[in-house]
Amino acid sequence: MQAVTDPLGLVARTYYDALGRTVETVADYTGAAETTTDVATEYTYDGAGHTLTLTADEPGGAYEQTAYVYGATTAGGSGVNSNDLLVTTEWPDPTTGAPSTSQEDTQTVNALGQVLTSTDRNGSTHTLTYDVLGRVTSDAVTTLGSGVDGSVRRIATAYDTQGNAYLTTSYNAASGGSVVNQVEDVYNGLDQLTGEYQAVGGVNNSRMTSTTYPDGYVVTDNYASGLDNTISRLTSLSDTTGTLESYKYLGLDTVVERDHPESGVNLTDISQTGSTGDAGDQYTGLDRFGRVVDQNWYDPTTSISAVDLQYGYDADGNVLWRNDTVNTAFGEVYTYDGLNQLATFARGTLNGTKTGISGTASATQSWTPDALGNFTSVTTNGTAQSRTANAQNEITAIGGATTPTYDANGNMTTDETGLQYVYDAWNRLVMVKSSGGTTLETNTYDGKSRLVTQTVSGTTTNSYYSNQWQVLEQQVGTEYTTRNVWSPVYVNAMVDRDTDTSGTGLTATGSGYQRLWPAQDANWNVVALVNGSATVVERYTYQPFGAVTVLDGSYGSRSASSYAWTILFQGMAQDAVSGLDQANRRWYSETQGRWMTTDPLKFAAEDNNFYRTEGNAPVDTSDPSGLRWTWSDVLVGAGTALVVAGGVVLVVGTGGLATPLVVGGLAVAATAGGVRAGMYAQSTGDAFEYGVGTGLAVGAPTAAGTAVARFGVQGAASVYASATVSVATGTYVSYGTAYTPTVTLYRGVNSDNFAYPQAQNGVISPNWRWWYYLTGYTPSYPGAHNFVRGGTTLSPYTSWTTDPEVAINFALRPSSTGVVVTAEVPVTRIVTSPNTQSVTLIQNGKYVSEAEVLVTKTVYGTPTAIELP
């Protein structure tokens, strides 16, 4: 496949050598000379197929080239002699862009190819120790680089008998020494996490049915009787005061309403006036592609919206405009360049076509990036600021500001305001100093790299986390000062925050605290705080790259938060000293619009610029981990698609009715317009670290079919996706391995269906002949998948669905009784999922015609009797 054209007409082009290897990719290909958006990346290989160089070209002949050197030797400290093993990565010289021997990361390996030692550009050497099963048990900094903090010199990991990493300990010495901090995880016999203990002054248990905080406060996960209980779908969160947040769903797991009985303000995608959305249904908050078009925080008692933000998109899914219906003076419009990077922004009252601002804008910004995404100019409200960057994409100058500096690993050590930063051997920010060198803040991290203590002006705050890296509670001295409850809809979506007002600390129950509920926009920015009387007490507006302005509840100016609120841009925590935002793995600068350190994933993050955030398009993307950003929605061209998520490879058809499929956490819809991958993907397999929220288009159906055929024959242990595939970013993937995943599917069988007797025992067979040989009964509709649908006479499949409501509808037709069989089906039994019947049934405003997931082989599941109430 040589070229891929996206819905906006932007072309990504790939060139190959005679062996079919990619030698060049061009994003926003025009056929003309290279520009800042017509960007080329070149690859060279040795005779064994190893990548030798990766070159990011820039206009005018400039480039940034990374070189890879292979050849492990026992003389060099490795345990094996092999020309296949990488030993040195030479990064670009900051001035020339050529690979430099003074900019090297080196490593030695054992006989199995595992890393024994790695030395970074700062001069720090990590020595890894493995157990007999090949698991890392110790990561020790045996040589500490110059200027690198050495408070933690070793991270040790211990495993339980089931193979879970259950104990992570940080030490202050490369061997021996004292414990700095420790985390212990407790698992049950099914490898499910049942508890976590953090040795920073308290205990925190995280359970599937409840979460117990260090002070004894409990948040309970509730599953209402019926469907939610049957499929373990969360109904609500509660504490001793009552329900904190409850959920309404569309299909299996799409949350369309988050209700908050205590504050009285709900986030809803459901029409409150009887109107319908563009798909003709009641979900006015979503368009037909599942994108948020109306983020409505609504008080049903007063029929007034506390926050109501409406959105419009281009064909590539970029947000073009946002209208604030509560105060239309805070509307926003955006434009983009040929790489879908944000180009301009303006705030004010939208014009009639929503393409600009009516009258004078209250705020404007524009950005001019180079070919690697470094800003050469940023203009804010008419004032331009120039910037320069070197061949390692480090900022070398910012107009009118202090010149930034970096250490050899690429960590920013001085920012544009003069603040100084110190890092440890794991490149974690451990100290912030003034321009004069006075220590303002110190940080410590546990062995999982979570920020567990922060000391400012002599006061130390301890933070206790969930297993999702969410801060549950904070403690100063012996008193718990802040408590957070988080929603399951997104890792950075907070439900409420309790703050101590008694001066004696939070307790598990009782008064003496202030509770506030944050309201988020469609990209998880906190835009308002609501109190227990459904009143907005504070609002926030943002520049696209995160710089925040605090307003009162009526949109009046406010110099700072009246509530010491810190969860702001994309739900990240803003540091009070540096102003940086904390993601899981890195710190982000709102003023620079980029990360302070390089991406630990390097090129695996699918960006040649390791500092760029979210492809320079943070309006509808987010990066809570600091490792890889995800689209709110991705749309790739029509045609058979190879969908990759956590190592799952499937073929998805392009039938008439949108066909939802949930695989490995990836929400996928195959439509006549293409394949859409939602933001709920989880990259759970090492094989496809490319996985989160990515739709991959395959040119030839035969190539995709071959990949799936191999999947079925070999099982999930070895999957080779040999067809070349293209992601919207222009990144290409051609190889991967996978584990064996399963999919939760539902099959509704009515009592009039010939399959009903066996379905009552939880048995479903794909071929009607099976029933004939078993019972001697010839069905009225030979080959029928469902009694009311009909089907092919010799079908080797039976049709299931990922939506339990759809299965229930089939179980109740044509008579009023039936059974729903629930089964965990290996993906090797799933062949394809086109809705070739083109049957559309609508009941109560919902599609109930089965979105077919065709399954081969007999399936044994759990039956649930269904009757009309």
C-alpha positions, 0 to 999 in steps of 0.5 A: 500500500503506497498511499492512504488518503484520510477523510480530509484529503490529506495523503500519507505516502510510503516507499519500500525497497525491493524486500518490501521494507519501509524506506520512507514515509511522508505525512501530508504528501503533496509531491512538492518540496518538503515543507513543515507539514510535508514531512519525511522520515527515512529508514536504512537497514543492514543485510540482516534486516536490522534498522540502522538509521532513522532520519527525520528530514527537515526543509532545506536539507536539515535532518535529525538522524538516530543510529543503531549499532549492533554486536554484543560481545563477551569482551564488551561485558555481554554474556553472548557474542551476537551481531543481532543484539542492539548495544548502542543507540546514537542520538542526533548531535544537538547542532548538526543532527548527525548521530553522535558518539557523545550522545550515546545510550549503551547496554550489555546483554546476557545470553538470553538477550536480556539487558544486563546494564544500560548507561544513559547520556547522563552517565548513570548505569543501571544494572539489572538482576533477574530470577530463574524465570527471567523476571527483573528482581533488581534495578540498581544504579551502580554508577550515578551520573553527574548532577543526578539525584541519588536519594533512590539507588535501587528498586527491587521487585519480588513476586508471589507464587502466582507470578504477580509482582507483589512487593516493590521496594526503593532503597538508598543504595545500589546494594544493601542500604535502607528502605526509602519506601515500599508498595505491597500488592495483594492478589487473590487466586484469580490474579485479581488485585485485592489490596495495596499497602503503601509504606509512606505512613498509612495503608490503602486497600483497593478492592473490586467491591469497595475502596478503603482509604487510609483514614477508613473512609469507604467508597462502595461499588454497587451492582444493581440486581438484574442486568448490571449484576449479571454482567458485573456492570457498575451501577453506582459509587456510594459512601455512608452519605449516599450515592456519589455517582450513578450511571446510565448506559448505551449498549454494553458499557458506553456511559451516557449519563453520570448522575450526582444526587448530592450536588443535583447536577448530572452530566447527560448525553440524553435529550432533556427536551424530547429532541433527537440527535443527528442519528435520530435517537435520544442521545443528543450529546453524541453524534452518529460517530459517538463523538461528544457534541453536547457536554451538558451538566444539567440540573433536572430540578431547575431544568438549567444547565450549570455547564453546556458545551457544544462541539463541531468537528471536521472530517478527521475528527478535529474540533473546529468549534466549541459553543458555551451555551451558558455564556456564549461570549466564551465560544472557541474556534480552531484551525489546523495545518496539514498534519492536523496540528493546531494552527489558530485559536480564538475565543468569543461569540461564535459567528453564524457559521461557527467558523470565526468570532463575531466582533473582537475576540477576547483571546487569540493564539497561533502557532508556527511549528517546524517539521518536527513540531517544535514551535518557532513562533507562538503569538498570544493576543497579537504578541509574538514570541520566537522560539528555537530548538536544536537537533534533539528538539530541545528548546534553545531560546524563547524570546524575552525569557530565560534560556532553557537548559537540559542535562545529557538525558534531555531533561529540562534543568532550567525553564523559561522563568529561571526555575531549576529542576533536578532529576534522579537516575530514573529521570524523575523530577525530585527537586525544584529550585529558584533561579538563585538555587534555593530549594523550593520543593522536593519530591520522592517516588515509590518503586512504581514511580508514583509521587508519594511525598512532596515537601514545600516550605518544610511541610511534607504531604504524603499521597496515597494512590489507587491501582490506577495511579489516582491520588485517593487521599493526602496527609500532612503529619498525622492528619488527612487533609484531602480526599478524592473519589474518581469515576470509572469513565476515565482515569482523570475524571474526578467525582468529588473532593473532600477538604478538611475544614475542621483543622483536625483532619478528615475522618471516615465519617462525620462533618468538618469537611467541604465537598465539591464536584468538578464538571469536565468538558469533553476533553476532561478539562475541569471547567467548573466546581459545583457545591451541594446546592447545585451552584457553580462556585468557580469556573476555569477556561484554558488556552488550548495547551493548558494555561488556565484562567480562574473565574468565579461562578458567574464568569467574573475574573478571579486571580486564583482559585478560592478553593485551592483547586489543582485538578485542571488541564485534562484532569492532571494535577497542577503543581503549586510551585512550578506550575507544571502538570503531573502526568503519571510518568512525566511533567508537562509545561502549559506555558511551553505546550510540551513535556519537560522530559523525553518520552520514555517510549522514544520512537515507540510513541509514534512521534519523532519529537519526544517532547511534543504533546498529543501531536500538537492537537490537545483540544480533543486528545489526552495523555494521562500517562505521559507516554502515549496520547489517545484520540477522543475518536479516530476515523479511517477510510472505508474498506476491510479493516485490521483492528489491533488492540492489546494484541487482538487481530480481527476482520471487521466488515463494512455492512450497512448498519453500524456494527459495534464490537468490543474486543480487548477494551477497544470500542470499534464500529464498522460503518459504510464510512469507515472504521472508528476506534473509540478511546476506551482501548487498553493496550494490555499486550506487549506485542502491540504497544501501538494499540490504544484507540487506533484503527488500522486500515488494510488495503486488500481484504485478502491480506487481512483474511490471511492474518486472521487465518493465521490467527485461527490456525496458530492460536494467539501465541503467534499472530503475523499481520503481514499486510502493511497498515497505516495509522492516522499519524502516518506510522506504519506497523507490519509485525506483532504477536498477541496473547489469547483474548476472549470477548464477552458475548450474548445470545438471545434465544426465544422460547419459540426458537428450535434452539431454546431447549439446549440454550436453557442449558447454556449450549449454543451451536453454530449449525442447525444440523447439530440440532437435527442429529441431537434431537431429530427435529427439523426446524421450521426455518433451517439454518436460522440464527434467530427465529424471527430473522431467518438466515443462510441454510448451511451457515457454519456460524451463529450470531451473537452480540456484544450488547446484552440489551440487543440479546434480551430483545431477541430473547423476547420475540416473538413470544414473551419468554426466552433465555440469554446465554452469556459466554466468554468466547475466544477471538479465534472463534470469531470470523467476521461481523458484517450486518449483511441482513440490513435489518434495522429494528428500533424500539424505544429509540434504540437499535435492537437488530442484532449487530452480528458477531459471527462465532464458529464452534459450539459455545457453552455459556451461562443461561439467564431466563428472560420474561416480560415484566 
